[in-house]
């Protein structure tokens, strides 16, 4: 079923029920998820319920937002199709329904459910303080935007621009030259260096090195995070794409089972 039909049905049902959803949170994932990711999705659903946000979950129908010609061009590159689809989804939703819309990747864990984003903002992206070690074991820190958390309000100019630029890049690119993060994090970081978007440090991203130290309860990445005197993230993108690195999936199982393990970062 095309997303436009799904969206129209959702809006009609809300109107018939006399409900006006000012904040809508979208997520998407396969029907079958690993345990750690299922826990992430549950945490977001509970968070939405607590604050009165409308929660909308999509499976593979998310990809219907992308024209078939581009899906064919990007065959086998699901993350890139998803990057295009989420932009189309959010843009179409705001144009038809208005209000404020949030996108949270399916590997996002809510660790402080009392936190709420500034839903009056026009646009906001997550901000990661990425702590990792180089080949020599030296600790490196990078502060940069990420698109695992995105917030847009009706009338903003950034989302339509991102949508146009992302589609233009893919339509013109040689398929062999399209890199995995070409229209996702890489595009966002390039534009941020010029536009300086509003970023939300409470929506962080978890590196494998920091995950390892949190499960241990101590380590140099925890010390470095504290020393930076940054706001403690209230939700974390767990970077599920890295599950095959250095036992990262086991760390995610531990952290999603016991979110209190994130506690040392705020001490």
ABEGO torsion letter per residue (X at the ends): XBAAAAAAAAAAAAAAAGBBBABBBBBBBBABBBAAAAAAAAAAAAAAAAAGBBBBBBBAAAAAABBAAAAAAABGBAAAAAAAAAAAAAAAAAAAAEEBBBBBBAABBBABAABBBBAABABBBBBBBBBBBBAAGBBBBBBBBBAABBBBBBGBAAAAAAAAAAAAAAAABBAAABBAAAABAAAAAAAAAAAGBBBBAABBBBBAAAAAAAAAGBEAAAAAAAAAGBBBBABBBAGAAAAABGGAAAAAAAAAABAAAAAAAAX
